[in-house]
Amino acid sequence: MRRPFMGLILILLLGTISVRVPAVTAQTTADTRIDVVLVIDNSGSMKQSDSHDNRFSAAKLFTDLLATNDQVGLVSLGDRDSTKTIMTLTQVTGFAQQMWDQMGVIARPKDLSEWTYMGGAIDLSATVMDSAAHHNQQRAVIFLTDGLPTYRDEDRAVQEDKMRSGLDRLKQAGVKIFPIALGAGADRNFLDQTFARPTHGLLYPAENADQLLNVYIQILARLQDGRYVDSYPVIDNTDAFLANVTPEQKIQQVNFVFPGYNGTVPTLKNLLLPDSPTSAMDKLLHPEDPNWSMWVVRPEYVPKLNGEWRMTLESNSQQNPMIAVLKSDLRARLVEPVASLPSDDQTVRYYPAGRPLLLRAGVLDPSNRFAKRVPLRITMQQPQLWDSLSPADGGSGADLSPDDGEDATEYDRPMQPGNYQLQLNISPSDSHVQLHKAYDIVVEALPTMQVQTEPAGQLQVNEPIKVHVQWALDGKPVTMPQADILMAVKRDDRVITTIPLHPDSEGTWTGEYTPPESAQYQFALTAHADWQATDRGPRHYTDYLEVNYDAHKQPLVEVSVNDTDDRVNTLNNGIQRTVAFRSYSDQPVQLHVSVAGIPGATVFPSTLEVGPHETGNRTVTVISPAALHSGAWKAHLTINGDAQVHLNATDLPISFSINGWLTRNRWVFLLVILALILTLRRVREAMGDFVSRNVELLRYGRR
């Protein structure tokens, strides 16, 4: 059963260790070197807070565990005269570590101060950090104190200026401050708000000086990639099982640290490694301190470490705390929630209250790529223990892409405001030695996405779903200055595609997706937002929201009519029109045809049967028994389809003309006129004959 540090073996899986031996050179492109300045409080209150000088033992162990080419400096915190630089930023080598120990560089000063000139110590830390010819990417100040800043009146203004100036210089250089608040006298809120949060560091409380060894190791594991912490008990004075190291863990270096207990340090009597069934003591080196001892596995034996380890320990306690220090080529990464400094995996995460907690994680291999199919487990450790989650990389749930090395899951409970710490474990579940990292999450009131989708009803073919995002805080709309929003489109819990959303000038982010078919869709939106909290400062954080959309797409039937401007006397015999169609439906479709704009008119046939995906023509006849006035007529065929289909048009215009009375009876007129002409012709001929006869008679009568 897992237990607290004092009573457990703490297995610290740390980076490349070079303690008085040549460091192992990792075959990796990742740069894990660090720059660290240790600030140690040597004010008078330390007589009570740390009567056994554990702070110097812990700092000494910290420097011994640093890797070759790391850089370390040392500042002593006291009054105006005793606050000074003990060591400028110096490159770590095995020889340098030996010299520091032999010369007592990290040791209690002769006299302790009555004052705590923190302003001067911060200013000196910035100067020490700048003193090296080159700088490593990861840079930090570890600031140990048991109280608040205290100054003589005549020095207060100068010290406060140095505090502001030193903090500004450290922040500009990207240096994080990790304050260690020792005992009840340390003001944790002051140290957190003044040092940790503004520099993206983290406050580490230590209830007493006995915890300092563990605290310093925890900070080192946080600062350097490839270092991890685990714990489990070991029994003394017997051939006891120690660990089972597996090849999948890619461990390169192993050290053992035995913390002292009640003034004594346990002694390692024998060690059995996989390649040494009798004793491996000749493969160890042994640096020590009055409060701890350390055994280092020689680098040349590292390739043979996989397998079972056993040990015999001699001590005054049945169960003894032990720290095993290892290096792995695997580097844990918590991708979501995003780090407050995106380039620094170990900075605090911020997350909006009320949202389920999105978790995406992976493991970087030596080539700086996400390794695939590495078993991960995530467990919320604080403020209380939650059930462990096993994220997946199958393109379902909260995972954006299958088999890309980034696994995803979520705690589906709404997160309440507060400070949380979760543990990311990158070891197989059956591994005895566990490689895990701790991540800190601050849940607080932050703006969250408010999503609207349109259209709300059924979609037409080729019509997109539009997703609009705005932001609100405490139920009130706010303007988000900057956010990157990625929308994953899912169907049947599988990611189909991802679409970025783009902002407009009014602060609305919009994206579109055109579904290929009717289905239940889900839009999973991940936002990386930058918000300026007026009372807390800038926040770079993750917001995550899932929206369901039921896309019922109506099959489309395209219809049109071939219209000709007929001239007819009546519609008793009807006019014909050709209706063209093209169906996109998988099912047969019935089109119901009627006519509007013509009194008493009907259409035959009134129903057109269209087969699945059919393209063709149908002829319909429009008939009306009514006496229609002469002139041009404008009407339309009305098309109605089945409820499950969508028509591109429902009104198809048609036109025709009804002839007037003269036009309708023109042949009668022609016949009458012809008859009149013939009649007149005959009358004319008859009159001519009559006149001719009478003229002849008159002529003969005169004779």
Secondary structure, 3 states (H helix, E strand, C coil): CCCCCCCCEEEEECCCCCCCCCCCCCCCCCCCCEEEEEEEECECCHHHHCCCCHHHHHHHHHHHHCCCCCEEEEEEECCCCCCEEEEEEEECCHHHHHHHHHHCCCCCCCCCECCECHHHHHHHHHHHHCCCCCCCCEEEEEEEECCCCECCHHHHHHHHHHHHHHHHHHHHCCCEEEEEEECCCCCHHHHHHHHHHHHCCCCEEECCHHHHHHHHHHHHHHHCCCCEEEEECCECCCCEEEEEECHHHCEEEEEEEEECECCECCEEEEEEECCECCCCHHHEECCEECCEEEEEECHHHHHHCCEEEEEEEECCCCECCEEEEEEECCEEEEEECCECCCCCCCCCEEEECCCEEEEEEEEECCCCCECCCCCCEEEEEECCCCCCECCECCCECCCCCCCCCCEEEEEEEECCCEEEEEEEECCCCCCCCCCEEEEEEEEECCCEEEEEEECCCCECCCCCEEEEEEEEECCEEECCCEEEEEEEEEECCEEEEEEEEEECCCCCEEEEECCCCCEEEEEEEEEEEEEEECCCEEEEEEEEEEEEEEECECCEEEEEEECCCEEECCCCCCEEEEEEEEECCCCCEEEEEEEECCCCCEEECCEEEECCCCEEEEEEEEECCCCCCCEEEEEEEEEECCCCCEECCCEEEEEEEECCHHHHCHHHHHHHHHHHHHHHHHHHHHHHHHHHHHHHHHHHHHC
